[in-house]
Amino acid sequence: MPHTPEVIIPQRPPFVDVRGEIRNLIDAPFTSAAVVTSVKGAIRGNHYHKTDAHYCWLQRG
């Protein structure tokens, strides 16, 4: 499996007002976005794509 270098996308400042904030996570063309939750010890993926890339946002864990 070819190595894919880690890419870190800098965060833009959030829009903040009295109601809270809006933070755009990705400002780039892409075809989908997903939220994935997993139970402790779960294995996900275990495969690769030759012509695909993914951005990941780790919320916690």
DRENKEPA-898593 format. One line per field, with one value per residue: chain; x, y, z of N, C-alpha, C, CB in turn. Coordinates in steps of 0.2 Angstrom, whole numbers, plus 5000, padded with zeros to 4 digits. Glycine has a CB too. Example, Ala and Ser with C-alpha at 12.3 -4.5 7.8 and 13.67 -1.06 7.14 Angstrom:
# DRENKEPA-898593
nupa = (A,A)
npx = (5066,5064)
npy = (4972,4989)
npz = (5039,5035)
capx = (5062,5068)
capy = (4978,4995)
capz = (5039,5036)
cpx = (5066,5064)
cpy = (4984,5000)
cpz = (5039,5039)
cbpx = (5057,5070)
cbpy = (4978,4997)
cbpz = (5045,5029)
END
This chain:
# DRENKEPA-898593
nupa = (A,A,A,A,A,A,A,A,A,A,A,A,A,A,A,A,A,A,A,A,A,A,A,A,A,A,A,A,A,A,A,A,A,A,A,A,A,A,A,A,A,A,A,A,A,A,A,A,A,A,A,A,A,A,A,A,A,A,A,A,A)
npx = (5004,5003,5012,5003,5005,5003,4991,4989,4976,4975,4965,4952,4948,4933,4916,4909,4896,4884,4876,4883,4895,4901,4910,4919,4925,4931,4936,4935,4933,4923,4916,4908,4903,4905,4899,4906,4904,4910,4910,4920,4935,4931,4935,4938,4937,4951,4955,4960,4960,4965,4964,4958,4955,4954,4948,4950,4942,4945,4935,4934,4943)
npy = (4994,5011,5025,5038,5055,5064,5077,5093,5104,5121,5130,5141,5157,5156,5162,5172,5177,5183,5172,5161,5151,5148,5137,5134,5119,5113,5121,5118,5110,5096,5080,5074,5073,5066,5060,5050,5038,5027,5012,5008,5000,4996,4991,5000,5003,4996,4994,5000,5014,5017,5029,5039,5051,5057,5068,5070,5074,5074,5073,5068,5057)
npz = (5000,4995,5003,5011,5013,5028,5029,5035,5037,5039,5051,5049,5057,5068,5064,5076,5087,5098,5099,5097,5089,5072,5063,5049,5044,5032,5018,5003,4987,4987,4988,4998,5015,5031,5047,5058,5070,5083,5092,5107,5104,5091,5074,5059,5042,5036,5023,5007,4995,4978,4971,4979,4992,5009,5021,5038,5053,5070,5083,5096,5107)
capx = (5000,5008,5011,5000,5008,4998,4990,4985,4973,4974,4958,4951,4944,4926,4912,4907,4892,4881,4872,4888,4900,4901,4917,4920,4930,4934,4934,4938,4928,4923,4909,4904,4905,4902,4901,4907,4905,4912,4911,4926,4938,4929,4939,4935,4941,4954,4956,4962,4958,4971,4963,4954,4958,4949,4950,4948,4942,4944,4931,4937,4945)
capy = (5000,5017,5029,5045,5059,5068,5084,5097,5110,5126,5132,5149,5159,5155,5168,5172,5182,5182,5166,5156,5152,5144,5135,5130,5114,5112,5126,5115,5106,5089,5077,5071,5074,5061,5060,5042,5036,5020,5009,5006,4994,4994,4992,5002,5003,4989,4993,5007,5016,5019,5035,5042,5054,5058,5073,5068,5078,5070,5077,5066,5050)
capz = (5000,4995,5009,5010,5018,5032,5027,5040,5034,5044,5053,5048,5063,5067,5065,5082,5089,5104,5098,5097,5083,5066,5061,5043,5044,5026,5013,4997,4984,4989,4986,5003,5022,5035,5054,5060,5077,5083,5099,5109,5101,5084,5068,5053,5036,5034,5016,5004,4988,4974,4969,4984,4998,5014,5026,5044,5059,5076,5088,5103,5106)
cpx = (5004,5006,5008,5002,5002,4997,4986,4982,4972,4967,4958,4947,4937,4922,4908,4902,4888,4877,4877,4893,4899,4908,4917,4926,4934,4932,4938,4932,4929,4916,4905,4907,4902,4904,4901,4908,4906,4912,4918,4929,4936,4935,4936,4940,4944,4955,4958,4960,4964,4970,4958,4957,4952,4952,4947,4948,4941,4941,4933,4939,4952)
cpy = (5006,5021,5036,5049,5063,5075,5088,5103,5115,5128,5139,5151,5158,5162,5167,5178,5180,5175,5160,5157,5147,5143,5131,5125,5113,5117,5124,5111,5099,5086,5074,5073,5069,5062,5052,5042,5029,5018,5008,5000,4992,4995,4994,5003,4997,4988,5000,5008,5019,5026,5039,5045,5056,5064,5070,5073,5074,5074,5075,5059,5049)
cpz = (5000,5001,5007,5015,5022,5030,5033,5037,5040,5045,5052,5055,5062,5067,5072,5084,5095,5104,5099,5092,5078,5064,5055,5044,5038,5021,5006,4994,4986,4988,4992,5010,5026,5043,5056,5067,5078,5091,5101,5107,5094,5079,5062,5048,5034,5027,5013,4997,4984,4972,4973,4989,5003,5019,5033,5050,5065,5081,5095,5102,5106)
cbpx = (4995,5006,5018,4992,5012,5000,4986,4990,4966,4979,4957,4946,4946,4924,4906,4912,4886,4876,4868,4885,4907,4896,4921,4920,4927,4933,4936,4944,4929,4925,4911,4902,4905,4903,4896,4913,4898,4919,4906,4927,4936,4923,4943,4932,4947,4951,4949,4970,4952,4971,4960,4948,4962,4947,4948,4952,4936,4951,4924,4931,4942)
cbpy = (5000,5021,5031,5044,5065,5068,5085,5099,5108,5132,5130,5150,5167,5151,5168,5172,5184,5187,5165,5149,5151,5147,5132,5134,5107,5105,5133,5111,5107,5088,5071,5064,5082,5054,5064,5039,5038,5019,5003,5006,4988,4999,4985,5009,5008,4984,4992,5007,5022,5015,5035,5037,5060,5052,5080,5062,5084,5068,5075,5067,5046)
cbpz = (5006,4989,5012,5009,5015,5040,5020,5046,5031,5042,5060,5042,5064,5073,5059,5088,5083,5106,5092,5097,5086,5060,5067,5037,5046,5023,5015,4999,4976,4997,4981,5003,5024,5033,5059,5056,5082,5081,5100,5117,5105,5082,5067,5055,5037,5038,5012,5004,4989,4968,4961,4986,4996,5018,5025,5047,5058,5078,5087,5108,5101)
END
